[in-house]
Amino acid sequence: MIFQGCASASQLQTITVFRNLDTLQINALLPFSYWQEYRPGEIIMREGEEIPHKLYCLIAGKLEIKKASAITGKEAIIRLISGGELFAASAIFGNGMAPATVVCLHPSQVLTIEREALLAAIAQVPEISLNILSVYNDRLQQLHNTVQGLITEKPIIRLVKLLQYYYSYHGVSSLKDKELLNISLNYSQISRSIGVSYEECVRLFKQLKEVVNYQRGGKIMIQDKQKFANFSLPPR
């Protein structure tokens, strides 16, 4: 970790919930906003550890969010986040304990804002709190869907739903008549997100080769947009 110091206005404006603030509102937050650089493999916070009461935002890079099973201790990947996203909501709204372990995957810049300064900004611009709540409501819904899927759905359906989530959240780049996910996902990350082994994850992609194609480096190509959007298992 490399501590860099106070954040700039342009850095604050990369965070989704602050993009509509005017210059005066942004400037009021700057003295209480700091950013740090992390290298791949560094742990930003560990699940269950006490963390400072701040808003945590990723300016640039990629982070892995994972939680350990209370029964087996095995870690599952909850989500991958990229620049502009928030994480560790409990530091602001909860008990100040890290809700999950956060690991840096690529060189990343993390911005933090002191809790009291954020609350003062919310008092002036209540829409900030609505934006933050909207983000975490979406996260809770995704977590609910993930847990429900692990209990009731076949692995291949869980895989497609995971890809559909990242498709809608991170978007795609068009390549002729196909689409490439804007986020890279390797077999290990995917298997730990949907509760299957690495080997089964590879087999699932082979079954889906007409719909999605896994390419070297974790690139996911959508082969058939219609089948991907409306995926269902064929009747037996």
Protein Blocks (a to p, Z undefined) as FASTA:
>chain_A
ZZebjcdfklmmmpmklmmpcfklmmmmmmmgccddddehiafbdghiacdddddddfbd
cdddddddfklopacdfbdcdehiaehkllmmmnopafbdcddfbdcddddddfklmmmm
mmmmmmlmmmmmmmmmmmmmmmmmmmmmmmmmcfklmmmmmmmmmmmmnopadehjaccd
fbdcdfklmmmmnopafklmmmmmmmmmmmpccdehhiacdfblmlmmmgccddZZ
